Amino acid sequence: MTQPNFHQMSRTELRAYILKHRDDERAFHAYMDKLANEPVLVSRTLEDLEDPHRFA
């Protein structure tokens, strides 16, 4: 079986792959690298942080 190219996968695709292949440590590490290196867009406000119900 050919190993997928984790670097070409989107974060969503890689997460889905990990959920199906939970024992694939290379995929997990690639996902952690993506989380650490790719920016995440967040559309929250300071009010969201102050209100725990809205933050969840």
mmCIF entry with sequence, helices, sheets and N, C-alpha, C, O atoms, coordinates in Angstrom:
data_MODEL
# 
_entry.id   MODEL 
# 
_entity.id                         1 
_entity.type                       polymer 
_entity.pdbx_number_of_molecules   1 
# 
_entity_poly.entity_id                      1 
_entity_poly.type                           'polypeptide(L)' 
_entity_poly.nstd_linkage                   no 
_entity_poly.nstd_monomer                   no 
_entity_poly.pdbx_seq_one_letter_code       MTQPNFHQMSRTELRAYILKHRDDERAFHAYMDKLANEPVLVSRTLEDLEDPHRFA 
_entity_poly.pdbx_seq_one_letter_code_can   MTQPNFHQMSRTELRAYILKHRDDERAFHAYMDKLANEPVLVSRTLEDLEDPHRFA 
_entity_poly.pdbx_strand_id                 A 
# 
loop_
_entity_poly_seq.entity_id 
_entity_poly_seq.num 
_entity_poly_seq.mon_id 
_entity_poly_seq.hetero 
1 1  MET n 
1 2  THR n 
1 3  GLN n 
1 4  PRO n 
1 5  ASN n 
1 6  PHE n 
1 7  HIS n 
1 8  GLN n 
1 9  MET n 
1 10 SER n 
1 11 ARG n 
1 12 THR n 
1 13 GLU n 
1 14 LEU n 
1 15 ARG n 
1 16 ALA n 
1 17 TYR n 
1 18 ILE n 
1 19 LEU n 
1 20 LYS n 
1 21 HIS n 
1 22 ARG n 
1 23 ASP n 
1 24 ASP n 
1 25 GLU n 
1 26 ARG n 
1 27 ALA n 
1 28 PHE n 
1 29 HIS n 
1 30 ALA n 
1 31 TYR n 
1 32 MET n 
1 33 ASP n 
1 34 LYS n 
1 35 LEU n 
1 36 ALA n 
1 37 ASN n 
1 38 GLU n 
1 39 PRO n 
1 40 VAL n 
1 41 LEU n 
1 42 VAL n 
1 43 SER n 
1 44 ARG n 
1 45 THR n 
1 46 LEU n 
1 47 GLU n 
1 48 ASP n 
1 49 LEU n 
1 50 GLU n 
1 51 ASP n 
1 52 PRO n 
1 53 HIS n 
1 54 ARG n 
1 55 PHE n 
1 56 ALA n 
# 
_struct_asym.id          A 
_struct_asym.entity_id   1 
# 
loop_
_struct_conf.conf_type_id 
_struct_conf.id 
_struct_conf.pdbx_PDB_helix_id 
_struct_conf.beg_label_comp_id 
_struct_conf.beg_label_asym_id 
_struct_conf.beg_label_seq_id 
_struct_conf.pdbx_beg_PDB_ins_code 
_struct_conf.end_label_comp_id 
_struct_conf.end_label_asym_id 
_struct_conf.end_label_seq_id 
_struct_conf.pdbx_end_PDB_ins_code 
_struct_conf.beg_auth_comp_id 
_struct_conf.beg_auth_asym_id 
_struct_conf.beg_auth_seq_id 
_struct_conf.end_auth_comp_id 
_struct_conf.end_auth_asym_id 
_struct_conf.end_auth_seq_id 
_struct_conf.pdbx_PDB_helix_class 
_struct_conf.details 
_struct_conf.pdbx_PDB_helix_length 
HELX_P HELX_P1 AA1 ARG A 11 ? LYS A 20 ? ARG A 11 LYS A 20 1 ? 10 
HELX_P HELX_P2 AA2 GLU A 25 ? ASN A 37 ? GLU A 25 ASN A 37 1 ? 13 
HELX_P HELX_P3 AA3 LEU A 46 ? GLU A 50 ? LEU A 46 GLU A 50 1 ? 5  
HELX_P HELX_P4 AA4 PRO A 52 ? PHE A 55 ? PRO A 52 PHE A 55 1 ? 4  
# 
_struct_conf_type.id          HELX_P 
_struct_conf_type.criteria    ? 
_struct_conf_type.reference   ? 
# 
loop_
_atom_site.group_PDB 
_atom_site.id 
_atom_site.type_symbol 
_atom_site.label_atom_id 
_atom_site.label_alt_id 
_atom_site.label_comp_id 
_atom_site.label_asym_id 
_atom_site.label_entity_id 
_atom_site.label_seq_id 
_atom_site.pdbx_PDB_ins_code 
_atom_site.Cartn_x 
_atom_site.Cartn_y 
_atom_site.Cartn_z 
_atom_site.occupancy 
_atom_site.B_iso_or_equiv 
_atom_site.pdbx_formal_charge 
_atom_site.auth_seq_id 
_atom_site.auth_comp_id 
_atom_site.auth_asym_id 
_atom_site.auth_atom_id 
_atom_site.pdbx_PDB_model_num 
ATOM 1   N N  . MET A 1 1  ? 0.837   -1.182 0.000  1.00 0.00 ? 1  MET A N  1 
ATOM 2   C CA . MET A 1 1  ? 0.000   0.000  0.000  1.00 0.00 ? 1  MET A CA 1 
ATOM 3   C C  . MET A 1 1  ? 0.881   1.244  0.000  1.00 0.00 ? 1  MET A C  1 
ATOM 4   O O  . MET A 1 1  ? 1.841   1.331  0.766  1.00 0.00 ? 1  MET A O  1 
ATOM 5   N N  . THR A 1 2  ? 0.555   2.196  -0.852 1.00 0.00 ? 2  THR A N  1 
ATOM 6   C CA . THR A 1 2  ? 1.316   3.435  -0.950 1.00 0.00 ? 2  THR A CA 1 
ATOM 7   C C  . THR A 1 2  ? 0.923   4.381  0.169  1.00 0.00 ? 2  THR A C  1 
ATOM 8   O O  . THR A 1 2  ? -0.259  4.566  0.460  1.00 0.00 ? 2  THR A O  1 
ATOM 9   N N  . GLN A 1 3  ? 1.925   4.974  0.790  1.00 0.00 ? 3  GLN A N  1 
ATOM 10  C CA . GLN A 1 3  ? 1.686   5.929  1.876  1.00 0.00 ? 3  GLN A CA 1 
ATOM 11  C C  . GLN A 1 3  ? 1.155   7.235  1.297  1.00 0.00 ? 3  GLN A C  1 
ATOM 12  O O  . GLN A 1 3  ? 1.754   7.760  0.359  1.00 0.00 ? 3  GLN A O  1 
ATOM 13  N N  . PRO A 1 4  ? 0.057   7.781  1.815  1.00 0.00 ? 4  PRO A N  1 
ATOM 14  C CA . PRO A 1 4  ? -0.462  9.054  1.325  1.00 0.00 ? 4  PRO A CA 1 
ATOM 15  C C  . PRO A 1 4  ? 0.513   10.191 1.593  1.00 0.00 ? 4  PRO A C  1 
ATOM 16  O O  . PRO A 1 4  ? 1.332   10.117 2.510  1.00 0.00 ? 4  PRO A O  1 
ATOM 17  N N  . ASN A 1 5  ? 0.419   11.233 0.793  1.00 0.00 ? 5  ASN A N  1 
ATOM 18  C CA . ASN A 1 5  ? 1.256   12.411 1.007  1.00 0.00 ? 5  ASN A CA 1 
ATOM 19  C C  . ASN A 1 5  ? 0.530   13.340 1.971  1.00 0.00 ? 5  ASN A C  1 
ATOM 20  O O  . ASN A 1 5  ? -0.359  14.093 1.573  1.00 0.00 ? 5  ASN A O  1 
ATOM 21  N N  . PHE A 1 6  ? 0.913   13.281 3.226  1.00 0.00 ? 6  PHE A N  1 
ATOM 22  C CA . PHE A 1 6  ? 0.235   14.038 4.261  1.00 0.00 ? 6  PHE A CA 1 
ATOM 23  C C  . PHE A 1 6  ? 0.424   15.548 4.093  1.00 0.00 ? 6  PHE A C  1 
ATOM 24  O O  . PHE A 1 6  ? -0.430  16.335 4.503  1.00 0.00 ? 6  PHE A O  1 
ATOM 25  N N  . HIS A 1 7  ? 1.535   15.941 3.494  1.00 0.00 ? 7  HIS A N  1 
ATOM 26  C CA . HIS A 1 7  ? 1.807   17.377 3.327  1.00 0.00 ? 7  HIS A CA 1 
ATOM 27  C C  . HIS A 1 7  ? 0.891   18.011 2.284  1.00 0.00 ? 7  HIS A C  1 
ATOM 28  O O  . HIS A 1 7  ? 0.658   19.220 2.319  1.00 0.00 ? 7  HIS A O  1 
ATOM 29  N N  . GLN A 1 8  ? 0.375   17.217 1.366  1.00 0.00 ? 8  GLN A N  1 
ATOM 30  C CA . GLN A 1 8  ? -0.534  17.750 0.353  1.00 0.00 ? 8  GLN A CA 1 
ATOM 31  C C  . GLN A 1 8  ? -1.981  17.749 0.828  1.00 0.00 ? 8  GLN A C  1 
ATOM 32  O O  . GLN A 1 8  ? -2.830  18.411 0.230  1.00 0.00 ? 8  GLN A O  1 
ATOM 33  N N  . MET A 1 9  ? -2.267  17.018 1.889  1.00 0.00 ? 9  MET A N  1 
ATOM 34  C CA . MET A 1 9  ? -3.633  16.956 2.415  1.00 0.00 ? 9  MET A CA 1 
ATOM 35  C C  . MET A 1 9  ? -3.956  18.233 3.178  1.00 0.00 ? 9  MET A C  1 
ATOM 36  O O  . MET A 1 9  ? -3.086  18.852 3.791  1.00 0.00 ? 9  MET A O  1 
ATOM 37  N N  . SER A 1 10 ? -5.216  18.605 3.126  1.00 0.00 ? 10 SER A N  1 
ATOM 38  C CA . SER A 1 10 ? -5.668  19.718 3.962  1.00 0.00 ? 10 SER A CA 1 
ATOM 39  C C  . SER A 1 10 ? -5.755  19.217 5.401  1.00 0.00 ? 10 SER A C  1 
ATOM 40  O O  . SER A 1 10 ? -5.701  18.013 5.655  1.00 0.00 ? 10 SER A O  1 
ATOM 41  N N  . ARG A 1 11 ? -5.888  20.131 6.318  1.00 0.00 ? 11 ARG A N  1 
ATOM 42  C CA . ARG A 1 11 ? -6.018  19.757 7.718  1.00 0.00 ? 11 ARG A CA 1 
ATOM 43  C C  . ARG A 1 11 ? -7.257  18.873 7.919  1.00 0.00 ? 11 ARG A C  1 
ATOM 44  O O  . ARG A 1 11 ? -7.213  17.901 8.673  1.00 0.00 ? 11 ARG A O  1 
ATOM 45  N N  . THR A 1 12 ? -8.353  19.212 7.247  1.00 0.00 ? 12 THR A N  1 
ATOM 46  C CA . THR A 1 12 ? -9.591  18.439 7.355  1.00 0.00 ? 12 THR A CA 1 
ATOM 47  C C  . THR A 1 12 ? -9.414  17.032 6.794  1.00 0.00 ? 12 THR A C  1 
ATOM 48  O O  . THR A 1 12 ? -9.855  16.058 7.404  1.00 0.00 ? 12 THR A O  1 
ATOM 49  N N  . GLU A 1 13 ? -8.773  16.927 5.639  1.00 0.00 ? 13 GLU A N  1 
ATOM 50  C CA . GLU A 1 13 ? -8.532  15.611 5.036  1.00 0.00 ? 13 GLU A CA 1 
ATOM 51  C C  . GLU A 1 13 ? -7.629  14.756 5.923  1.00 0.00 ? 13 GLU A C  1 
ATOM 52  O O  . GLU A 1 13 ? -7.868  13.563 6.107  1.00 0.00 ? 13 GLU A O  1 
ATOM 53  N N  . LEU A 1 14 ? -6.603  15.378 6.461  1.00 0.00 ? 14 LEU A N  1 
ATOM 54  C CA . LEU A 1 14 ? -5.663  14.642 7.307  1.00 0.00 ? 14 LEU A CA 1 
ATOM 55  C C  . LEU A 1 14 ? -6.338  14.187 8.596  1.00 0.00 ? 14 LEU A C  1 
ATOM 56  O O  . LEU A 1 14 ? -6.095  13.076 9.066  1.00 0.00 ? 14 LEU A O  1 
ATOM 57  N N  . ARG A 1 15 ? -7.175  15.034 9.164  1.00 0.00 ? 15 ARG A N  1 
ATOM 58  C CA . ARG A 1 15 ? -7.911  14.652 10.368 1.00 0.00 ? 15 ARG A CA 1 
ATOM 59  C C  . ARG A 1 15 ? -8.815  13.458 10.075 1.00 0.00 ? 15 ARG A C  1 
ATOM 60  O O  . ARG A 1 15 ? -8.878  12.521 10.870 1.00 0.00 ? 15 ARG A O  1 
ATOM 61  N N  . ALA A 1 16 ? -9.507  13.485 8.955  1.00 0.00 ? 16 ALA A N  1 
ATOM 62  C CA . ALA A 1 16 ? -10.378 12.366 8.576  1.00 0.00 ? 16 ALA A CA 1 
ATOM 63  C C  . ALA A 1 16 ? -9.554  11.086 8.396  1.00 0.00 ? 16 ALA A C  1 
ATOM 64  O O  . ALA A 1 16 ? -9.980  10.007 8.806  1.00 0.00 ? 16 ALA A O  1 
ATOM 65  N N  . TYR A 1 17 ? -8.394  11.212 7.791  1.00 0.00 ? 17 TYR A N  1 
ATOM 66  C CA . TYR A 1 17 ? -7.513  10.051 7.594  1.00 0.00 ? 17 TYR A CA 1 
ATOM 67  C C  . TYR A 1 17 ? -7.099  9.472  8.955  1.00 0.00 ? 17 TYR A C  1 
ATOM 68  O O  . TYR A 1 17 ? -7.118  8.257  9.152  1.00 0.00 ? 17 TYR A O  1 
ATOM 69  N N  . ILE A 1 18 ? -6.732  10.346 9.876  1.00 0.00 ? 18 ILE A N  1 
ATOM 70  C CA . ILE A 1 18 ? -6.298  9.891  11.199 1.00 0.00 ? 18 ILE A CA 1 
ATOM 71  C C  . ILE A 1 18 ? -7.431  9.169  11.920 1.00 0.00 ? 18 ILE A C  1 
ATOM 72  O O  . ILE A 1 18 ? -7.205  8.161  12.590 1.00 0.00 ? 18 ILE A O  1 
ATOM 73  N N  . LEU A 1 19 ? -8.637  9.681  11.784 1.00 0.00 ? 19 LEU A N  1 
ATOM 74  C CA . LEU A 1 19 ? -9.773  9.036  12.447 1.00 0.00 ? 19 LEU A CA 1 
ATOM 75  C C  . LEU A 1 19 ? -10.035 7.638  11.895 1.00 0.00 ? 19 LEU A C  1 
ATOM 76  O O  . LEU A 1 19 ? -10.540 6.774  12.612 1.00 0.00 ? 19 LEU A O  1 
ATOM 77  N N  . LYS A 1 20 ? -9.699  7.410  10.636 1.00 0.00 ? 20 LYS A N  1 
ATOM 78  C CA . LYS A 1 20 ? -9.871  6.088  10.036 1.00 0.00 ? 20 LYS A CA 1 
ATOM 79  C C  . LYS A 1 20 ? -8.663  5.181  10.277 1.00 0.00 ? 20 LYS A C  1 
ATOM 80  O O  . LYS A 1 20 ? -8.792  3.957  10.286 1.00 0.00 ? 20 LYS A O  1 
ATOM 81  N N  . HIS A 1 21 ? -7.487  5.791  10.472 1.00 0.00 ? 21 HIS A N  1 
ATOM 82  C CA . HIS A 1 21 ? -6.236  5.031  10.640 1.00 0.00 ? 21 HIS A CA 1 
ATOM 83  C C  . HIS A 1 21 ? -5.569  5.469  11.940 1.00 0.00 ? 21 HIS A C  1 
ATOM 84  O O  . HIS A 1 21 ? -4.499  6.077  11.927 1.00 0.00 ? 21 HIS A O  1 
ATOM 85  N N  . ARG A 1 22 ? -6.203  5.157  13.043 1.00 0.00 ? 22 ARG A N  1 
ATOM 86  C CA . ARG A 1 22 ? -5.756  5.645  14.355 1.00 0.00 ? 22 ARG A CA 1 
ATOM 87  C C  . ARG A 1 22 ? -4.382  5.133  14.771 1.00 0.00 ? 22 ARG A C  1 
ATOM 88  O O  . ARG A 1 22 ? -3.767  5.708  15.669 1.00 0.00 ? 22 ARG A O  1 
ATOM 89  N N  . ASP A 1 23 ? -3.895  4.091  14.157 1.00 0.00 ? 23 ASP A N  1 
ATOM 90  C CA . ASP A 1 23 ? -2.582  3.554  14.525 1.00 0.00 ? 23 ASP A CA 1 
ATOM 91  C C  . ASP A 1 23 ? -1.444  4.117  13.668 1.00 0.00 ? 23 ASP A C  1 
ATOM 92  O O  . ASP A 1 23 ? -0.292  3.721  13.844 1.00 0.00 ? 23 ASP A O  1 
ATOM 93  N N  . ASP A 1 24 ? -1.745  5.021  12.756 1.00 0.00 ? 24 ASP A N  1 
ATOM 94  C CA . ASP A 1 24 ? -0.728  5.600  11.861 1.00 0.00 ? 24 ASP A CA 1 
ATOM 95  C C  . ASP A 1 24 ? -0.056  6.798  12.541 1.00 0.00 ? 24 ASP A C  1 
ATOM 96  O O  . ASP A 1 24 ? -0.559  7.921  12.503 1.00 0.00 ? 24 ASP A O  1 
ATOM 97  N N  . GLU A 1 25 ? 1.087   6.525  13.159 1.00 0.00 ? 25 GLU A N  1 
ATOM 98  C CA . GLU A 1 25 ? 1.795   7.568  13.897 1.00 0.00 ? 25 GLU A CA 1 
ATOM 99  C C  . GLU A 1 25 ? 2.360   8.652  12.984 1.00 0.00 ? 25 GLU A C  1 
ATOM 100 O O  . GLU A 1 25 ? 2.429   9.818  13.374 1.00 0.00 ? 25 GLU A O  1 
ATOM 101 N N  . ARG A 1 26 ? 2.764   8.275  11.771 1.00 0.00 ? 26 ARG A N  1 
ATOM 102 C CA . ARG A 1 26 ? 3.287   9.282  10.834 1.00 0.00 ? 26 ARG A CA 1 
ATOM 103 C C  . ARG A 1 26 ? 2.206   10.291 10.483 1.00 0.00 ? 26 ARG A C  1 
ATOM 104 O O  . ARG A 1 26 ? 2.479   11.487 10.387 1.00 0.00 ? 26 ARG A O  1 
ATOM 105 N N  . ALA A 1 27 ? 0.991   9.820  10.292 1.00 0.00 ? 27 ALA A N  1 
ATOM 106 C CA . ALA A 1 27 ? -0.126  10.712 9.980  1.00 0.00 ? 27 ALA A CA 1 
ATOM 107 C C  . ALA A 1 27 ? -0.411  11.633 11.164 1.00 0.00 ? 27 ALA A C  1 
ATOM 108 O O  . ALA A 1 27 ? -0.649  12.828 10.989 1.00 0.00 ? 27 ALA A O  1 
ATOM 109 N N  . PHE A 1 28 ? -0.386  11.069 12.359 1.00 0.00 ? 28 PHE A N  1 
ATOM 110 C CA . PHE A 1 28 ? -0.625  11.869 13.555 1.00 0.00 ? 28 PHE A CA 1 
ATOM 111 C C  . PHE A 1 28 ? 0.412   12.973 13.698 1.00 0.00 ? 28 PHE A C  1 
ATOM 112 O O  . PHE A 1 28 ? 0.064   14.118 13.984 1.00 0.00 ? 28 PHE A O  1 
ATOM 113 N N  . HIS A 1 29 ? 1.671   12.642 13.502 1.00 0.00 ? 29 HIS A N  1 
ATOM 114 C CA . HIS A 1 29 ? 2.734   13.645 13.623 1.00 0.00 ? 29 HIS A CA 1 
ATOM 115 C C  . HIS A 1 29 ? 2.620   14.704 12.524 1.00 0.00 ? 29 HIS A C  1 
ATOM 116 O O  . HIS A 1 29 ? 2.888   15.880 12.769 1.00 0.00 ? 29 HIS A O  1 
ATOM 117 N N  . ALA A 1 30 ? 2.229   14.300 11.336 1.00 0.00 ? 30 ALA A N  1 
ATOM 118 C CA . ALA A 1 30 ? 2.029   15.260 10.250 1.00 0.00 ? 30 ALA A CA 1 
ATOM 119 C C  . ALA A 1 30 ? 0.887   16.213 10.599 1.00 0.00 ? 30 ALA A C  1 
ATOM 120 O O  . ALA A 1 30 ? 0.965   17.409 10.319 1.00 0.00 ? 30 ALA A O  1 
ATOM 121 N N  . TYR A 1 31 ? -0.165  15.684 11.205 1.00 0.00 ? 31 TYR A N  1 
ATOM 122 C CA . TYR A 1 31 ? -1.296  16.518 11.611 1.00 0.00 ? 31 TYR A CA 1 
ATOM 123 C C  . TYR A 1 31 ? -0.874  17.504 12.695 1.00 0.00 ? 31 TYR A C  1 
ATOM 124 O O  . TYR A 1 31 ? -1.243  18.677 12.642 1.00 0.00 ? 31 TYR A O  1 
ATOM 125 N N  . MET A 1 32 ? -0.114  17.046 13.662 1.00 0.00 ? 32 MET A N  1 
ATOM 126 C CA . MET A 1 32 ? 0.373   17.932 14.722 1.00 0.00 ? 32 MET A CA 1 
ATOM 127 C C  . MET A 1 32 ? 1.268   19.030 14.143 1.00 0.00 ? 32 MET A C  1 
ATOM 128 O O  . MET A 1 32 ? 1.213   20.176 14.591 1.00 0.00 ? 32 MET A O  1 
ATOM 129 N N  . ASP A 1 33 ? 2.089   18.685 13.149 1.00 0.00 ? 33 ASP A N  1 
ATOM 130 C CA . ASP A 1 33 ? 2.930   19.684 12.488 1.00 0.00 ? 33 ASP A CA 1 
ATOM 131 C C  . ASP A 1 33 ? 2.068   20.730 11.791 1.00 0.00 ? 33 ASP A C  1 
ATOM 132 O O  . ASP A 1 33 ? 2.363   21.923 11.856 1.00 0.00 ? 33 ASP A O  1 
ATOM 133 N N  . LYS A 1 34 ? 1.002   20.284 11.123 1.00 0.00 ? 34 LYS A N  1 
ATOM 134 C CA . LYS A 1 34 ? 0.097   21.226 10.450 1.00 0.00 ? 34 LYS A CA 1 
ATOM 135 C C  . LYS A 1 34 ? -0.553  22.162 11.460 1.00 0.00 ? 34 LYS A C  1 
ATOM 136 O O  . LYS A 1 34 ? -0.649  23.365 11.220 1.00 0.00 ? 34 LYS A O  1 
ATOM 137 N N  . LEU A 1 35 ? -0.998  21.618 12.585 1.00 0.00 ? 35 LEU A N  1 
ATOM 138 C CA . LEU A 1 35 ? -1.626  22.452 13.603 1.00 0.00 ? 35 LEU A CA 1 
ATOM 139 C C  . LEU A 1 35 ? -0.655  23.497 14.146 1.00 0.00 ? 35 LEU A C  1 
ATOM 140 O O  . LEU A 1 35 ? -1.045  24.629 14.431 1.00 0.00 ? 35 LEU A O  1 
ATOM 141 N N  . ALA A 1 36 ? 0.594   23.114 14.284 1.00 0.00 ? 36 ALA A N  1 
ATOM 142 C CA . ALA A 1 36 ? 1.589   24.021 14.841 1.00 0.00 ? 36 ALA A CA 1 
ATOM 143 C C  . ALA A 1 36 ? 2.043   25.074 13.839 1.00 0.00 ? 36 ALA A C  1 
ATOM 144 O O  . ALA A 1 36 ? 2.395   26.187 14.230 1.00 0.00 ? 36 ALA A O  1 
ATOM 145 N N  . ASN A 1 37 ? 2.038   24.738 12.555 1.00 0.00 ? 37 ASN A N  1 
ATOM 146 C CA . ASN A 1 37 ? 2.640   25.621 11.558 1.00 0.00 ? 37 ASN A CA 1 
ATOM 147 C C  . ASN A 1 37 ? 1.666   26.405 10.694 1.00 0.00 ? 37 ASN A C  1 
ATOM 148 O O  . ASN A 1 37 ? 2.048   27.422 10.115 1.00 0.00 ? 37 ASN A O  1 
ATOM 149 N N  . GLU A 1 38 ? 0.425   25.963 10.593 1.00 0.00 ? 38 GLU A N  1 
ATOM 150 C CA . GLU A 1 38 ? -0.531  26.659 9.749  1.00 0.00 ? 38 GLU A CA 1 
ATOM 151 C C  . GLU A 1 38 ? -1.421  27.546 10.602 1.00 0.00 ? 38 GLU A C  1 
ATOM 152 O O  . GLU A 1 38 ? -1.920  27.111 11.640 1.00 0.00 ? 38 GLU A O  1 
ATOM 153 N N  . PRO A 1 39 ? -1.623  28.774 10.180 1.00 0.00 ? 39 PRO A N  1 
ATOM 154 C CA . PRO A 1 39 ? -2.479  29.666 10.967 1.00 0.00 ? 39 PRO A CA 1 
ATOM 155 C C  . PRO A 1 39 ? -3.927  29.185 10.969 1.00 0.00 ? 39 PRO A C  1 
ATOM 156 O O  . PRO A 1 39 ? -4.404  28.575 10.012 1.00 0.00 ? 39 PRO A O  1 
ATOM 157 N N  . VAL A 1 40 ? -4.595  29.474 12.052 1.00 0.00 ? 40 VAL A N  1 
ATOM 158 C CA . VAL A 1 40 ? -6.006  29.133 12.185 1.00 0.00 ? 40 VAL A CA 1 
ATOM 159 C C  . VAL A 1 40 ? -6.788  30.436 12.273 1.00 0.00 ? 40 VAL A C  1 
ATOM 160 O O  . VAL A 1 40 ? -6.490  31.291 13.108 1.00 0.00 ? 40 VAL A O  1 
ATOM 161 N N  . LEU A 1 41 ? -7.778  30.585 11.417 1.00 0.00 ? 41 LEU A N  1 
ATOM 162 C CA . LEU A 1 41 ? -8.609  31.776 11.451 1.00 0.00 ? 41 LEU A CA 1 
ATOM 163 C C  . LEU A 1 41 ? -9.692  31.605 12.506 1.00 0.00 ? 41 LEU A C  1 
ATOM 164 O O  . LEU A 1 41 ? -10.420 30.613 12.517 1.00 0.00 ? 41 LEU A O  1 
ATOM 165 N N  . VAL A 1 42 ? -9.782  32.573 13.374 1.00 0.00 ? 42 VAL A N  1 
ATOM 166 C CA . VAL A 1 42 ? -10.772 32.534 14.431 1.00 0.00 ? 42 VAL A CA 1 
ATOM 167 C C  . VAL A 1 42 ? -11.587 33.813 14.361 1.00 0.00 ? 42 VAL A C  1 
ATOM 168 O O  . VAL A 1 42 ? -11.035 34.909 14.266 1.00 0.00 ? 42 VAL A O  1 
ATOM 169 N N  . SER A 1 43 ? -12.882 33.669 14.407 1.00 0.00 ? 43 SER A N  1 
ATOM 170 C CA . SER A 1 43 ? -13.742 34.844 14.330 1.00 0.00 ? 43 SER A CA 1 
ATOM 171 C C  . SER A 1 43 ? -14.433 35.085 15.663 1.00 0.00 ? 43 SER A C  1 
ATOM 172 O O  . SER A 1 43 ? -15.637 35.339 15.706 1.00 0.00 ? 43 SER A O  1 
ATOM 173 N N  . ARG A 1 44 ? -13.696 35.009 16.716 1.00 0.00 ? 44 ARG A N  1 
ATOM 174 C CA . ARG A 1 44 ? -14.225 35.239 18.055 1.00 0.00 ? 44 ARG A CA 1 
ATOM 175 C C  . ARG A 1 44 ? -13.924 36.665 18.489 1.00 0.00 ? 44 ARG A C  1 
ATOM 176 O O  . ARG A 1 44 ? -13.045 37.325 17.934 1.00 0.00 ? 44 ARG A O  1 
ATOM 177 N N  . THR A 1 45 ? -14.656 37.122 19.474 1.00 0.00 ? 45 THR A N  1 
ATOM 178 C CA . THR A 1 45 ? -14.435 38.459 20.032 1.00 0.00 ? 45 THR A CA 1 
ATOM 179 C C  . THR A 1 45 ? -14.037 38.318 21.489 1.00 0.00 ? 45 THR A C  1 
ATOM 180 O O  . THR A 1 45 ? -14.108 37.227 22.055 1.00 0.00 ? 45 THR A O  1 
ATOM 181 N N  . LEU A 1 46 ? -13.622 39.408 22.091 1.00 0.00 ? 46 LEU A N  1 
ATOM 182 C CA . LEU A 1 46 ? -13.278 39.372 23.513 1.00 0.00 ? 46 LEU A CA 1 
ATOM 183 C C  . LEU A 1 46 ? -14.492 39.021 24.363 1.00 0.00 ? 46 LEU A C  1 
ATOM 184 O O  . LEU A 1 46 ? -14.361 38.388 25.410 1.00 0.00 ? 46 LEU A O  1 
ATOM 185 N N  . GLU A 1 47 ? -15.667 39.430 23.914 1.00 0.00 ? 47 GLU A N  1 
ATOM 186 C CA . GLU A 1 47 ? -16.884 39.087 24.645 1.00 0.00 ? 47 GLU A CA 1 
ATOM 187 C C  . GLU A 1 47 ? -17.086 37.572 24.683 1.00 0.00 ? 47 GLU A C  1 
ATOM 188 O O  . GLU A 1 47 ? -17.560 37.030 25.681 1.00 0.00 ? 47 GLU A O  1 
ATOM 189 N N  . ASP A 1 48 ? -16.728 36.898 23.603 1.00 0.00 ? 48 ASP A N  1 
ATOM 190 C CA . ASP A 1 48 ? -16.832 35.441 23.571 1.00 0.00 ? 48 ASP A CA 1 
ATOM 191 C C  . ASP A 1 48 ? -15.951 34.812 24.647 1.00 0.00 ? 48 ASP A C  1 
ATOM 192 O O  . ASP A 1 48 ? -16.350 33.843 25.292 1.00 0.00 ? 48 ASP A O  1 
ATOM 193 N N  . LEU A 1 49 ? -14.775 35.354 24.835 1.00 0.00 ? 49 LEU A N  1 
ATOM 194 C CA . LEU A 1 49 ? -13.853 34.811 25.827 1.00 0.00 ? 49 LEU A CA 1 
ATOM 195 C C  . LEU A 1 49 ? -14.351 35.055 27.247 1.00 0.00 ? 49 LEU A C  1 
ATOM 196 O O  . LEU A 1 49 ? -14.091 34.258 28.148 1.00 0.00 ? 49 LEU A O  1 
ATOM 197 N N  . GLU A 1 50 ? -15.056 36.143 27.439 1.00 0.00 ? 50 GLU A N  1 
ATOM 198 C CA . GLU A 1 50 ? -15.552 36.480 28.770 1.00 0.00 ? 50 GLU A CA 1 
ATOM 199 C C  . GLU A 1 50 ? -16.800 35.685 29.135 1.00 0.00 ? 50 GLU A C  1 
ATOM 200 O O  . GLU A 1 50 ? -17.090 35.522 30.321 1.00 0.00 ? 50 GLU A O  1 
ATOM 201 N N  . ASP A 1 51 ? -17.539 35.192 28.164 1.00 0.00 ? 51 ASP A N  1 
ATOM 202 C CA . ASP A 1 51 ? -18.762 34.439 28.396 1.00 0.00 ? 51 ASP A CA 1 
ATOM 203 C C  . ASP A 1 51 ? -18.511 32.970 28.066 1.00 0.00 ? 51 ASP A C  1 
ATOM 204 O O  . ASP A 1 51 ? -18.436 32.612 26.890 1.00 0.00 ? 51 ASP A O  1 
ATOM 205 N N  . PRO A 1 52 ? -18.379 32.107 29.085 1.00 0.00 ? 52 PRO A N  1 
ATOM 206 C CA . PRO A 1 52 ? -18.038 30.703 28.830 1.00 0.00 ? 52 PRO A CA 1 
ATOM 207 C C  . PRO A 1 52 ? -19.065 29.968 27.968 1.00 0.00 ? 52 PRO A C  1 
ATOM 208 O O  . PRO A 1 52 ? -18.705 29.017 27.274 1.00 0.00 ? 52 PRO A O  1 
ATOM 209 N N  . HIS A 1 53 ? -20.336 30.384 27.992 1.00 0.00 ? 53 HIS A N  1 
ATOM 210 C CA . HIS A 1 53 ? -21.359 29.730 27.170 1.00 0.00 ? 53 HIS A CA 1 
ATOM 211 C C  . HIS A 1 53 ? -21.131 30.018 25.694 1.00 0.00 ? 53 HIS A C  1 
ATOM 212 O O  . HIS A 1 53 ? -21.383 29.155 24.854 1.00 0.00 ? 53 HIS A O  1 
ATOM 213 N N  . ARG A 1 54 ? -20.665 31.200 25.367 1.00 0.00 ? 54 ARG A N  1 
ATOM 214 C CA . ARG A 1 54 ? -20.420 31.563 23.979 1.00 0.00 ? 54 ARG A CA 1 
ATOM 215 C C  . ARG A 1 54 ? -19.095 30.991 23.489 1.00 0.00 ? 54 ARG A C  1 
ATOM 216 O O  . ARG A 1 54 ? -18.928 30.735 22.297 1.00 0.00 ? 54 ARG A O  1 
ATOM 217 N N  . PHE A 1 55 ? -18.150 30.790 24.414 1.00 0.00 ? 55 PHE A N  1 
ATOM 218 C CA . PHE A 1 55 ? -16.842 30.284 24.034 1.00 0.00 ? 55 PHE A CA 1 
ATOM 219 C C  . PHE A 1 55 ? -16.924 28.820 23.619 1.00 0.00 ? 55 PHE A C  1 
ATOM 220 O O  . PHE A 1 55 ? -16.223 28.393 22.702 1.00 0.00 ? 55 PHE A O  1 
ATOM 221 N N  . ALA A 1 56 ? -17.767 28.059 24.284 1.00 0.00 ? 56 ALA A N  1 
ATOM 222 C CA . ALA A 1 56 ? -17.875 26.623 24.014 1.00 0.00 ? 56 ALA A CA 1 
ATOM 223 C C  . ALA A 1 56 ? -18.249 26.399 22.561 1.00 0.00 ? 56 ALA A C  1 
ATOM 224 O O  . ALA A 1 56 ? -18.390 25.255 22.129 1.00 0.00 ? 56 ALA A O  1 
# 
